[in-house]
Amino acid sequence: MTPRHPEEDTIELMTPAEVAKVFRVAPKTVTQWAESGKLRSFRTLGGHRRYPTSEVMNLLYGTAR
């Protein structure tokens, strides 16, 4: 069994396309934010990024870390 991050079972996650739609930017921009540390992401077993909804909303409303 592959180890999972403990928060993966308890938090809601968004796809890059969903985050991009919220901010009206390209999905590639969202990926760049993750790579620069502006937005935390998780990787699925297939290697796709997912973003915690709470962090997306924090960034949107200016309450990000």
N, C-alpha and C positions, 0 to 999 in steps of 0.2 A: 504494500500500500504506500502511495506517495504521501509524504508529510504535507499538510496544508497549513496555511496561516490561520491562527486561531480566530481571527476576525471574519474570515471568509464565510462562516456559517451564520453570522449574526448581522452583517451589514448589507445594505443594498448597493449594488454595483451598476455602473452605467458603461455603455460602449463608447468608443471614441466618437462615433457618429452622433450619439445622443448628446454628449457633452458639447460637440461642435455646434449642434443645433441650438443649444441653450445660449451659447456665446456668439452665435452667428459668425463662426470662423470655419476654416477647413479642418477636417479631421487630422491632417498632418500638423497643424498648429497645436492641437491638443497633445499630440505625441511629443512635440518639441517642448511643451510645458512640462511634461512628465520627465523628459530627459534632463531638463535644466533644474528639476527639483521644485518647480512652482506648484505642481499637482502630483500627489502620490498615486501610484498605480499598482495593480497586481497583475500577474500573468496567469492566464488560464493554462490548463494542461496542453492545449494546442498552441500556446505561445502568444495569444492575443491579449491585448491590454484591457483592463477593466478599472474603472475609477469609482472610489467611494462617493456615493451621492452626497453625503454630508460634507465632504471636502469640496465638491463642486459648488454646492450652495454657499459654503463659506467664502470661496473665491469670488463667486458672483456678487455677494453682498458685502464684500470688503472685510470679512472677518477671518481671512486666511492667516495661517501662522506666520 
